[in-house]
């Protein structure tokens, strides 16, 4: 989709639909909405007076212009109360709007920068949010539908033009919209990976996708094979792979924005391309969703695409440990003890607590590569859904300063987070009678227990753990979130890298 900024009068646009707006309680529209209203002979004002347009959030009113202006349609979007309207609302509105105008006869859209007029929001920030929301809201995963069964040609928006009346604002808005498009396209790349059926996206498939992305972005990509992991002593990761016929892959993608050795930031993502639970097998109901247990890996790989394009002055490496977790004849069993790359021994009490096992060796590997800060992303625990639902994801850390940066990056992305405690009192929950640690604890504090396990491998390196298991998939569309894989955390990781390099 082509998103552009253009100086001019939106009422003169020849797009298939013009999108204007109205705050709740406003009876006389101004700005771009007022210009379109005047061109239509007061049609919008008349509908306001009649009570058909009230400006409430989520209200969309389509007006056919019947030749009064060049554009055949005008859509008036309700913005709700002005004091409650912010940049996050702009992003969500743009996503809802692009779905609202997905009709056979609409290929081109012209809109104004919602909130940048009487809303008082920064025009560039609005432009970025509009670009992000539009591209994220337009996303659909259709590649596995048969020929002739998709509706791609039945309402695919080709271009969105944001019309700004002040030419002086156009350059900053153009740059911001380009940035927003980069972030959204990276998010959609992660969505594509997470939505793929696991027979189409194996660990080898993940490695191939990473290589292609790296080549296109001019980045270094290295893939450790099973023999390489064996030589490095990655017994924790390999214990998960034992039950699968698919070979594991440990992917790393490197970006060097400042030169020199080491990495200022390592992004580590859990990459279980299908999770049956292993010998501790999951219930059949809902197991099909476990194709997306590699969302963390998808997120860190996708983030590198935008990081390379934005060129922050920081060195970043993405590390993605990828394998299936299957109950094969060679699979790990409850009670087994394995040794991780750093020499710590692990008692496996539950083979369905496998994400932390692959992350253990991946975090050790990131430290070996010279990572000064580590952020891991994982669909790690069902407990986080119980605690936080699908509204936000959990943040756990051994370093308050790094966690604060992550939280700021998430806020800029419109993603909600909640910090959970990592008190030493919880350390007892992973003590093992036969090994250094065990991979599960008692029933309580499941999300914290998972993080406490990974913390043992981060050691003294500043580290943040993001448990996105409650938000990685959605059963409905809501704002920038689409049904299926959501792409949560991708833009947060990008914003974090950019902030660290500024």
Helices and strands as residue ranges (DSSP letters): E 2-7, G 10-12, E 17-23, H 31-39, H 43-49, E 60-64, E 73-80, G 82-84, H 87-100, E 108-111, H 123-138, E 159-164, G 167-169, H 170-195, H 203-217, E 220-224, H 226-231, H 235-241, E 249-256, E 265-275, G 287-292, H 295-310, E 315-325, E 337-339, E 345-347, H 355-368, E 373-378, H 383-388, E 393-397, H 400-413, E 417-419, G 424-430, E 437-438, H 446-458, E 462-467, E 473-474, E 484-485, H 490-500
